[in-house]
Amino acid sequence: MAPSTPATPAEPRVTLTEAQREEAQRKKEGAERTDAVGKELRDKIRSKIQVTTFLAGFGFAILNGQIGMLRRPEEIWLLPLSVATLAAAVVIFLCSVLLLDGLMMPKMFWRRGATPNQHQLAKYGPQAQIQDFDPPYLAPKDVWTAKRWMQFCWGSMTMVAALLTFISTAMAVVPYAPYDLLNVMPADLPVGEAGRHIVENALRQTLYFAEWSVGAAVAYVILMVFVGWGTIGRPRWD
């Protein structure tokens, strides 16, 4: 006679009160509405990334043209400054794209607020369950934080870089400056050497200004990131 299999005890049924059911329904509806707003916000962030990427490509194209102008025997007044300013603008554009792209990270992959222990780290991976996350859906504070970071990156980086691009383009169309007023070319140079001297001088000035402008752009981005951390809060999607 085969041994009988012990019966599996039935799971206890949890009975919710009417108030608890209404509260659970409200939380579910609120999470769905917040998630819908989060999707709309991602679309807005995506459009700003596209605009910023377009402006960065536009600025890079102008930068290539200005660098080519440095090889001409004549020199445009303020052209080295224009190239350096545009290089700084391109750097800020690229940093803005990177920061905006970070806002698109799904919440399931956000960095946890507290330092996890080894048990949590073991669960926080491909084998993790929904309940292991905190919480997996967007909360209203998450949407507002992402929205404020989007506005901050757009206003303090993309718009600043666009202004620098406009200033650089304006400097590139300043009329030619006579070299006897600028006092950059010796008067006794042969005609054949004059063009080479102008090109070399323009390249030296451009490299000097570009080093300072790109360094200033990187320092500005770092400063803005710290300002964002202080005013908005450090994001958990990095």
N, C-alpha and C positions, 0 to 999 in steps of 0.2 A: 504494500500500500504506500503510495507516494505521500511524502510529508506535505502537509497543507501549508500554503503560503500565507504568512500573516497578513492580515488586511491592513492596507495603508490608512492611517488615520485621516479623516477628512479635515481639510483646512478650516479653521474657524472663520465664519462669515462675519465681516465687519459691517455693522449697521451704522449708517451715518444719519444724523439728524437732519431735519429740513434746513436748518441754519448752516450746517456744515456743507451740505450739498450746494446750497446757494453760494457759499463762500468759495468752494472749489470751482464752480461754474464761472464766477466773477474773475477768479485768477486765470482760468483758462482763456476766457474772452479777452482779458487784459493783455495776456502774453501774445495772443494772436494779433491784436491791434498793434501792439508795440513792434512785433516782428514785421508787420506790414509797413509801418513807418520806417523801420530799419532798412527794408528793401528799397523804399523810395529814397532814403538818404544815401544808400550805396549808389543808386543811379545818379544822384546829384554829384557825389564824390567822383564817380567815374567820368562824368562830363567835365569836371574841373581838371582831372588828370589829363584828359584829351586836350583841353585848351592849353594847359601848361606845357604839355609835350609839343604841341604845335608851335607855341611861342619859343620854346627852347630850340626847336629845329630851325625856325626863322632866324633866331639870333645867331645860331651856329653857321647858317648859310651866309649871313652878312659878315660874320667874323672871318670866314674863308676869303670873301671878297676883299675885305680890308687888309688882310695879311698879304694878298696878292698885290695890292696897291703899294705896299712898302718896297717892292722891287722896282718901281719906276724911278727914273732919274730925277723927277721932280717930287717935291714933298708937300703934302697938305698940312697946313698948320693944325696942330692938335690931333693929328692922326694917331700918333703913338698913345696918347691919352684915350682916344676913342677905342682903339683896339683893347687896351687894358680894361676899360670900363665894360666893354661888351663881354670880355672873358669872365669878369666877375658876375655879370648878369647870367651868363650860361651856367656857371657853377650854382648860383642860387636857384635857377630854374630846375636843375637836376635834383638838388636837395629837396625842393618842394615836391617834386614828383615822387621821390622816395617816401617822404613823410605822408603824403596823401595816399599812396599805395598801401601803407601800413594800416590805414583805416579800413581797408577792405578785408582784413583777416577775419575769418569766422570766429565767433566767440569760443567755440570748442577748443581752439588752439591758442587762446590767450594765455599769457603768463598768469599763474595763480597769485593772489594777493599776498598770501603768507608762504613761508618757505615750507615745502612739503617734506615729510619724512620718507624713509625708504619704502614703507608700505604704500604710501600715496603715489610715489614715483613708479612703483611696480604696476599700479592700476592705471596711471595716467599715460596711456599708450594705445596701441592698436586694439588691445583686449579690453579696454575700459568700457564701462557701461554708462548709460545716461546719468544715473544717480551719482556717478563719480565726479561730475562736473558741478560748477558753482555759479549759477544754474546754467544749463546749456542754451537757454533762450535769452534773448536780449531783454534787459530790464530798462525802464524809462531812463534811469541815470546813465546807462551805457549809451543810449541813443543821444542824449543831451551832451555827453562828453565827446562823442565822435563828431557831433555837429559843431561844437565849439572849437575842436581841433581843426576841423575843415576850414572854418572861417578864419582861424588864426593863421594857418598855413597860407591860405589864399591872400589874406591882407598883408601879412608881414613878410612874405617871401615872393609869391608870384607877382603881386602888384609892384613890389619894390624892384624886382628884376625887370619887369616891363618898363618901369620908369627909367632905369639905367639904360635899357636898350634904346629908348627914345633919346636920352641925353647923348648916348654914344653916336647915334645916327646924326643928330644935330651937329655934333663936333666934327663929323666926317665931311660935312658939306660947307665948313667954314672956308672962305676964299683962301687962295694961296698966299703965303706970307713971303715977302722978299727976304732973302738970306742975309743981305747986308744989314737989315734991321734985327734979325735974330742973332746975327754974329756967330753962326755955326760953321761957316765954310771959309777957310783962308782965302785971301784975295789972290794969292800968287799960284793957286793950283792950276795946272793945265786943264784945258777943256775936257780932255778924255778922262782925267782923274776926278773931275767935279761930280759927275753922276755917281761914281762908285763911292765917293766920300759921303754924298747925301744919303745913299742907301744904307751904308754902314752906320751912319749916325742915327738914322731912323730906327734901324734894328736894335741898336744899343738902347735907345730911349724906350722902345716898346718893351723889350725884355725887362728893363728896370721897373717901368710902371706896372707891367703885368704881374711881376712877382709880388709887389705890394698890394695890388688890387685883388688878386686871387686869394692871398693870405687874409686880407680884410674881409673878403666874402665868406671864407670858411669860418673866421672868428665871429662874423655876424650871425651865421647859421647856428653855430654852437650857442651863442648868447640867446638867440630866439628860442632854441629848444629848452634852455634852462628857464627862460621867462615863461614859456608854456607850461613847464612842470610846476612852476610856482603859482601861476594864476589859474590853470585848469586842472592840473594834476597829472602825475606821470601815467602815461597809457600802459595798459597791460597787453597790448597786441604787438609789442616790439619783439 
